[in-house]
Amino acid sequence: MIGVLGRIELTAQDLSNRMLEDGLPRNIANIKLFACLAGAVAPADAGKVLESFGARFYFSLVTRGVDTVRVTAYTVPLTAATVNPMTGHKRTMVGDRPSAHSKSWPN
């Protein structure tokens, strides 16, 4: 969701374009998509090379010159988050344990 007045859905290409237009450094090392199921395979996309939003987002960034990035996306719904005290990054929780349900690109 973008903004408080309504929901706007973005494609992976739209998101990468917006981030680059807003000043995303082309040498960024890591991006974590903190969005439900961004790394999951939609049934309609099973078997495709770019079968998840995360994969399409990664490919979209690389084709726009952001070729050093590693994208991580969760394969489960995100219902709670904590901050990792070692890194300061958000992490998803399954019950009281950090979730390991994620995929990263490049593999």
C-alpha positions in Angstrom: 0.0 0.0 0.0 1.3 3.4 -0.8 -0.2 6.4 1.0 -3.1 6.5 3.5 -5.9 7.2 1.1 -5.8 4.0 -1.0 -4.1 1.0 -2.4 -1.8 1.2 -5.4 -0.3 -2.0 -6.7 3.1 -1.7 -8.4 4.7 -4.2 -10.7 8.3 -5.1 -10.0 9.4 -2.9 -12.9 7.3 0.0 -11.5 8.9 -0.4 -8.1 12.4 -0.5 -9.5 11.8 2.6 -11.7 10.3 4.5 -8.7 13.2 3.6 -6.4 15.8 4.7 -9.1 13.9 7.9 -9.8 13.9 8.6 -6.0 17.7 8.2 -5.9 18.5 4.6 -5.2 22.3 4.3 -5.5 23.3 2.0 -8.4 26.0 0.4 -6.3 23.6 -0.7 -3.5 24.6 -4.1 -2.1 21.4 -5.4 -0.4 17.6 -4.8 -0.7 15.2 -6.7 1.5 11.6 -6.7 0.2 9.6 -6.6 3.5 6.4 -7.6 1.8 4.2 -10.7 2.2 4.9 -13.5 -0.2 7.3 -11.4 -2.4 9.6 -14.4 -2.8 6.8 -17.0 -3.3 5.8 -18.5 -6.6 2.3 -17.7 -7.8 0.6 -20.8 -9.2 0.1 -19.0 -12.6 3.9 -18.3 -12.7 5.2 -21.7 -11.7 8.0 -22.9 -14.0 8.8 -19.4 -15.4 12.3 -18.1 -15.0 11.0 -15.0 -13.2 8.4 -16.8 -11.2 8.1 -14.4 -8.2 7.9 -10.7 -7.6 11.3 -10.8 -6.0 12.9 -12.4 -9.0 11.2 -9.9 -11.4 12.3 -7.0 -9.1 15.9 -8.3 -9.1 16.0 -8.7 -12.9 14.5 -5.3 -13.3 17.2 -3.6 -11.2 20.0 -5.5 -12.9 18.7 -4.6 -16.4 18.8 -0.9 -15.2 22.4 -1.1 -14.2 22.1 -2.0 -10.5 24.2 -5.1 -11.0 25.8 -5.5 -7.6 22.6 -5.8 -5.7 21.3 -8.8 -3.7 17.6 -8.9 -3.3 15.9 -10.9 -0.5 12.2 -11.5 -0.3 10.0 -13.6 2.0 8.1 -16.6 0.9 5.5 -16.4 3.7 3.0 -13.9 5.0 4.6 -11.3 7.3 2.6 -10.9 10.5 5.2 -9.6 13.0 8.6 -8.1 12.9 11.4 -7.4 15.3 14.7 -5.7 14.8 17.8 -7.8 14.7 20.0 -6.3 17.5 23.2 -7.3 15.6 22.4 -5.6 12.3 19.5 -3.2 13.1 17.5 -4.8 10.2 13.9 -5.8 10.5 13.2 -9.6 10.4 10.0 -11.5 10.2 8.9 -13.8 13.0 7.2 -17.2 13.1 5.8 -17.5 16.6 8.7 -16.4 18.8 11.5 -17.4 16.4 13.0 -15.5 13.4 11.7 -16.8 10.1 14.1 -18.4 7.6 11.4 -18.4 4.9 13.1 -16.3 2.3 14.7 -16.4 -1.1 17.6 -14.3 -2.5 18.8 -13.3 -5.9 21.3 -13.8 -7.3 21.2 -17.4 -6.0 
